[in-house]
Amino acid sequence: MRAITIRTPGGPDVLELTDVPAPTPTPEQLLVRVRATALNRADTLQRRGLYPPPPGESDLLGLELAGEVEAVGSATPGFRVGDRVFGLVGGGGYAELAVIDYRMAMPIPSGWSFSEAAAVPEVFFTAQETLFTLGQLAAGETVIIHAGASGVGTAGIQMARHIGARVFATAGSPEKVERITALGAEVGINYNTEDFAERVRELTNRAGVELVQDFIGAAYWQRNLRCLKVGGRLVLVGLMGGTKIEADLGLILSRRLHIIGSVMRSQSLESKIAITERFRSRWLPLLAQGHLRPIIDTSFPLAEAAVAHQYMEDNRNVGKILLAVA
Ligand SMILES: NC(=O)c1ccc[n+]([C@@H]2O[C@H](COP(=O)([O-])OP(=O)(O)OC[C@H]3O[C@@H](n4cnc5c(N)ncnc54)[C@H](OP(=O)(O)O)[C@@H]3O)[C@@H](O)[C@H]2O)c1
């Protein structure tokens, strides 16, 4: 089969379409003919040699896929050859064929394209786990969603709004601010022209918010703490702005703050099956009925994975960047 491989760790141009052996499914895995996959920031880190795949996972890029079942395993009840499925994988999505545990494979809702389906798993699962399972966001509470125009941000804004939470979201340009407010953020803050912590304190009469979902890390640490009210929660989901901090522990103590970290890829298969189940029961019906939608920025052919990576690293997207697999 053809797949995108990494010639040597480095910039986007190390990605190339080559011939590699097709994966061999275990009895509990489906072999899927991939029709669409999507980019995630983790792929760009893996390409640079900074994020190796967890043991036992494919060393190919690609954390999500949509396609047709090419072959079922001896222990994959409920699936037939030809079924249209989508889901999260530990790696291997940037390829013509990939394997997925049958308990992580979901039927594609009728009327959806493969692209729409491939745009969903990673960002909706991540937003679900960090805003709700860990962040415990409830109706009437206020959440700050950083990188609001990112794939994860565009999913999270819609989900938080849907349950009746107030959303303040940040982004790096007026165009992105316009997009995230159209998606449901009550306030969009351009972090390049405003101090988001000052703005949040003004908006909340200096009380702060219940939850911050952060992808930036070190660069936002101190300001995130200043934005939280007593008992507030900070869920750390990404570290795009650095990993090393000098912490004001006094603020954590006096405001009784909760600091929670989360990463999905390295979790056990059992945990990921549970995450898939939570998504299927609570959020997939809302997506299938059109109450929420995957936000797709651009789709590139698989062979142009390098161009797609450069596009992501230039911070040009609002929502998901897809790869179409012929
Ligand atoms: N923990 C997990 O399990 C998990 C799972 C999935 C994703 N993630 C993380 O979630 C984040 C979003 O992922 P994604 O794939 O949705 O990203 P994405 O679509 O590529 O969007 C990322 C956006 O973040 C903003 N950004 C980048 N660097 C920044 C910086 N230094 N300071 C402020 N903003 C910055 C840019 O938007 P602006 O133009 O607005 O600056 C950029 O477009 C990443 O950090 C990723 O690693 C974590």
The ligand as a Gaussian input file, in Angstrom:
#p B3LYP/6-31G(d) Opt

LIG

0 1
 N       -3.767000      16.308000      25.230000
 C       -4.382000      15.729000      24.220000
 O       -4.851000      14.592000      24.308000
 C       -4.507000      16.474000      22.927000
 C       -5.256000      15.951000      21.873000
 C       -5.402000      16.722000      20.706000
 C       -4.793000      17.956000      20.617000
 N       -4.037000      18.399000      21.665000
 C       -3.399000      19.711000      21.628000
 O       -4.401000      20.664000      21.370000
 C       -3.835000      21.780000      20.709000
 C       -4.647000      22.090000      19.480000
 O       -4.464000      21.034000      18.539000
 P       -5.119000      21.131000      17.093000
 O       -4.649000      19.967000      16.325000
 O       -6.559000      21.380000      17.245000
 O       -4.364000      22.476000      16.605000
 P       -4.492000      23.363000      15.303000
 O       -5.787000      23.145000      14.614000
 O       -3.227000      23.215000      14.562000
 O       -4.537000      24.854000      15.911000
 C       -3.534000      25.345000      16.715000
 C       -3.687000      26.865000      16.832000
 O       -3.080000      27.280000      18.058000
 C       -2.621000      28.624000      17.931000
 N       -1.241000      28.689000      18.409000
 C       -0.175000      28.004000      17.954000
 N        0.921000      28.313000      18.664000
 C        0.532000      29.211000      19.581000
 C        1.221000      29.913000      20.625000
 N        2.517000      29.748000      20.865000
 N        0.490000      30.760000      21.390000
 C       -0.823000      30.951000      21.173000
 N       -1.528000      30.296000      20.205000
 C       -0.846000      29.458000      19.431000
 C       -2.722000      28.982000      16.445000
 O       -3.878000      29.769000      16.279000
 P       -3.815000      31.401000      16.389000
 O       -3.594000      31.876000      14.988000
 O       -5.131000      31.760000      16.953000
 O       -2.665000      31.715000      17.271000
 C       -2.919000      27.644000      15.768000
 O       -3.635000      27.735000      14.553000
 C       -2.380000      21.408000      20.419000
 O       -1.571000      21.939000      21.448000
 C       -2.394000      19.904000      20.519000
 O       -1.137000      19.370000      20.854000
 C       -3.902000      17.695000      22.807000

